[in-house]
Amino acid sequence: MAAPNLHRFANPGQFLRLSGWLLPWLAIGGTVLTAVGLGWGLFLSPADWQQGDSVRIIYIHVPAAMLASAGYFGLAVCAVLSFVWRHPLADLAAVEIGPVGAGATALCLATGSLWGKPMWGAWWVWDARLTSMLVLLFLYLGHIALIRAFDNPERGYRAAAILALIGAADLPVIKFSVDWWNTLHQPATFKFTSAPTMYQGMVWPLLISVAGFSFGFGAIVTARLRAAVMERRIRGLMMARAQEAA
Amino acid sequence: MTHLTYIIPAYALAVVMILAYAISARARMERARKRLAAIDPRARDSSARDTKGPHRG
């Protein structure tokens, strides 16, 4: 069973040590790669022969979309870790991933809208890809709200974990919506089964941007989780002192 | 460059959002670290050790 190994890394002290070492690398990698990817995409990559320069929005839109889905997948993994192994950090991680994932989803929808207006002539269409992405945003917001909806935090964690597991069904719908339905949205940029059909001069800045956003997402979630672990320790110490004093 | 009125807001929004999340996460972490160090003497030692690698201690 993997449980003993998981719990070794779930120890808050061990987590603080590991994350303290990892965080600067994630932050530096995220900053450098994002700056290179976005700079390359904005100033050096070619314009699209059909879409003109509006295609440069892809260097933000696609990484944000990938992280929105990856973040929710992370919530579902945290839910499994919490339900099956009672992993002590899984609920805290879910609390911290939620708002960052919601931000990535909102950024994806906003940049998609800014890209859609000049290309489709509309800020929004009820297309399968756009609608399933909007559902993802509501799932994130529901997850954030459920955690805070109960006086007992444990009940909030349980309810949010159930929503995370049920809501994960939206992820394949988002991924395959452009294949299952006739959509206005263009087909997937990256596929598991074939090489990207994009021009190489666009693929590289996009890949670098995806890597930079991923490192940045990891750094922000790690920093928030470190803060949450320390805040929990502070609460525990304060309560222990209050009980001693009473 | 064409479509600048759409490209600039998209990039500006991304940069502002990333900075807002990053700065707030760092500020929260530093606040927690200082509060913990103030009430738990062990935290002062461990916070220095935290940045030195995963296999120490």
Interface residues (C-beta under 8 A of the other chain):
Chain A: G13 L16 R17 L18 S19 G20 W21 L22 P24 A27 T34 L38 L42 A47 G52 D53 S54 R56 I57 I60 H61 A64 V100 G103 A106 L107 A110 T111 L114 W115 K117 P118 G216 A219 I220 A223 R224 R226 A227 M230 E231 R233 I234 L237 M238 R241
Chain B: M1 T2 H3 L4 Y6 I7 P9 A10 Y11 L13 A14 M17 I18 Y21 A22 A25 R26 R28 M29 R31 A32 R33 R35 L36 I39 D40 A43 S46 S47 R49 D50 T51 K52 G53 P54 R56 G57
